[in-house]
Every structure is written in C-alpha cells, then in structure tokens.
C-alpha cells in the first residue's frame, strides 16, 4: 500500500488541478470533463514523479506534500496545454 499511495495522491490532485484550470480559463475548456480528468490525472502523475525525483527522501510528510503539489501543478499545466492545443485545432 505504501507504494500505491503516492500514485493515488498524484492522480487525484492532478485531476483537481486539471478541473480548476478548465473552470478558470474558458479558453482551455475542452468541452468534455473526461478529457480534463484524463489530462489532469496523467499530468498529476508526471508532475508528482518529477517533483519526487528532485526532492529525494524528505520523510513521510514531505513526500505527501510533494505528491500533492507536484500532482496538482502537473495536472493543471498539462490540462492547460491540452486545452489550448485543442482550441487551436478547432479554429482552423
């Protein structure tokens, strides 16, 4: 369970970050919640892994905090990028 908890935290906070960006920026609106959930989850996992790899072993609290911050930021960034790309593709 210890190995699975960081992944779950990263994906969930990534989805939350992705949903926040989708709601805050109308230009990023993907018109389908599923796409925001997928990009948020994938971005959250990637962001959490990147931040975790840079932080080293910071203990349990530091690890969870890193997972939350990295997951939320990664989900928000990837959702924003995907949303803008999809909007540009629709304007052709």
C-alpha positions, 0 to 999 in steps of 0.5 A: 500500500505504501507504494500505491499511495503516492500514485493515488495522491498524484492522480487525484490532485492532478485531476483537481488541478486539471478541473480548476484550470478548465473552470478558470480559463474558458479558453482551455475548456475542452468541452468534455470533463473526461478529457480534463480528468484524463489530462489532469490525472496523467499530468498529476502523475508526471508532475508528482514523479518529477517533483519526487525525483528532485526532492529525494527522501524528505520523510513521510510528510514531505513526500505527501506534500510533494505528491500533492503539489507536484500532482496538482501543478502537473495536472493543471499545466498539462490540462492547460496545454491540452486545452489550448492545443485543442482550441487551436485545432478547432479554429482552423 
